[in-house]
Amino acid sequence: LKLYKINKKHFFIINLLYSKYAKDNIDIDDEIKKAKLNKIINTYIVQQKHNNFSKDIYFKCCDVWSGISKYLDVNIWLTVNFLEDNSNINSKLNAEKYYNNIVDIIEILSLKNIKIYGNSIQGIVRKLKSEIGV
C-alpha cells in the first residue's frame, strides 16, 4: 500500500494513457497491447525523469488497485447482506463494522470520486449510512 501511495500519480497517468489506447484499439491483439503498455511506461519514465518508477512498480500498483476494488466490493455486499438480515442486534453491528471499513478505505486513499457499479462511491456510502442509521 505504501508503494501505491508513493506512485499513485504515475500509475494513474500511465493507466489513463494505456486505457485510452486500449479503448481506441479494441480489435488489436493482446500482445501488441502489452508492447504498447511497455512503450508507454518506458516513455513516461524517460520523459518525466522518474527513474525510480518501473514496469514492476506499475504492475504492483495494478495489484493494489485490484485489491482495493475487491475490498470495497466485499465490504459493500457484506454491509447490504447484514442490513437485509435484521434477525438480531449483531446484524446491525456487523453492517456498521463493514460500513466503517468502506468509509475508512475511502478516506485513507482519497477515493471520494470513484464509481462502483456505475454509481459514485459517495452516493453508495450515503445510501448505506441512511439504511444503517449512523
C-alpha positions, 0 to 999 in steps of 0.5 A: 500500500505504501508503494501505491501511495508513493506512485499513485500519480504515475500509475494513474497517468500511465493507466489513463494513457494505456486505457485510452489506447486500449479503448481506441484499439479494441480489435488489436491483439493482446500482445501488441497491447502489452508492447504498447503498455511497455512503450508507454511506461518506458516513455513516461519514465524517460520523459518525466525523469522518474527513474525510480518508477518501473514496469514492476512498480506499475504492475504492483500498483495494478495489484493494489488497485485490484485489491482495493476494488475487491475490498470495497466490493466485499465490504459493500455486499457484506454491509447490504447482506447484514442490513437485509438480515435484521434477525438480531442486534449483531446484524446491525453491528456487523453492517456498521463494522463493514460500513466503517471499513468502506468509509475508512478505505475511502478516506485513507486513499482519497477515493471520494470520486470513484464509481462502483457499479456505475454509481459514485462511491459517495452516493453508495456510502450515503445510501448505506449510512441512511439504511444503517442509521449512523 
